[in-house]
């Protein structure tokens, strides 16, 4: 993504629908206070010991990222905002770009 590209804005309605599909609930879904006035929106939801974050993906800007984080693990699913279905092509692209970034960071450290 270059500097001129901007992430789309995630609406509460879209975040709610995707949360219901991905998690079965949207109860407790709220806009993260630090992102209230930011152009990109981040919605959060607590499920027991897990924190769920919904936002447009930085790596795949046309997909909504749902990340579930626990004490020592993280799971990421990407959804097409138009069809409201999991986007497996976007997931592949996301993981490939993350892996490239990790390799680049490791090379810079050496």
Secondary structure as GFF3:
##gff-version 3
##sequence-region A 1 110
A	DSSP	alpha_helix	12	23	.	.	.	ID=ss1
A	DSSP	beta_strand	30	31	.	.	.	ID=ss2
A	DSSP	three_ten_helix	33	35	.	.	.	ID=ss3
A	DSSP	beta_strand	43	47	.	.	.	ID=ss4
A	DSSP	beta_strand	50	56	.	.	.	ID=ss5
A	DSSP	beta_strand	63	69	.	.	.	ID=ss6
A	DSSP	beta_strand	74	80	.	.	.	ID=ss7
A	DSSP	alpha_helix	88	109	.	.	.	ID=ss8
###
